[in-house]
Amino acid sequence: MSAAKHTPGTHVSYQYRQHHLLGGALIEGDGIVIDRTIVGTSDAYSIQPTDGSPVVHVRAAGVRSVA
């Protein structure tokens, strides 16, 4: 996955591990970027899933643009 900088309103697909430290399930979906957060050298995005699920927060490495 690309660590490109996505702007709010961009349609993206995402994936992340639930409970990463415990080796949890891989969560995948698509949605619209709401916000980008930068903490130190780590980028993350707040994404509103298109299926109506609650907002997810995903590290930039797990987010890519939908063509």
C-alpha positions in Angstrom: 0.0 0.0 0.0 1.1 3.5 -0.7 1.9 6.1 1.9 0.7 8.9 -0.4 -0.8 12.0 1.2 -4.6 11.9 0.8 -6.7 15.0 1.2 -10.1 15.2 2.9 -12.8 14.0 0.5 -10.6 11.5 -1.2 -12.1 8.0 -1.8 -9.7 5.4 -0.5 -9.4 1.8 0.4 -7.8 0.8 3.7 -6.6 -2.2 5.7 -5.3 -2.6 9.2 -5.0 -5.3 11.9 -7.5 -5.1 14.7 -5.5 -5.5 18.0 -2.2 -5.3 16.1 -0.1 -6.5 19.0 -2.2 -9.6 19.5 -2.1 -10.5 15.8 -5.8 -9.8 15.3 -8.0 -10.0 12.3 -7.2 -8.0 9.1 -9.9 -5.4 8.6 -10.4 -4.1 5.0 -12.8 -1.6 3.5 -13.2 1.6 1.6 -14.4 5.1 2.6 -13.8 8.8 2.4 -10.9 10.6 4.1 -12.2 13.0 6.8 -8.9 14.1 8.3 -5.1 13.5 8.3 -3.1 13.4 11.6 0.6 13.7 11.9 2.3 12.7 15.1 6.0 12.9 15.0 6.9 10.9 11.8 3.7 8.9 11.8 0.8 9.8 9.5 -2.7 8.5 10.1 -6.1 9.1 8.5 -9.6 9.3 9.9 -11.9 7.5 7.4 -15.7 7.3 7.1 -16.4 3.9 5.7 -18.8 3.8 2.8 -20.9 1.0 4.5 -22.0 3.4 7.3 -19.7 1.8 9.9 -18.1 4.1 12.6 -15.1 6.2 11.6 -11.8 4.3 11.5 -8.3 5.6 12.2 -5.7 4.0 9.9 -1.9 4.5 9.6 -1.0 6.0 6.2 0.8 2.8 5.1 -2.6 1.0 5.1 -4.4 3.6 2.9 -4.4 3.9 -0.9 -6.5 5.8 -3.4 -9.3 4.1 -5.2 -9.1 4.7 -9.0 
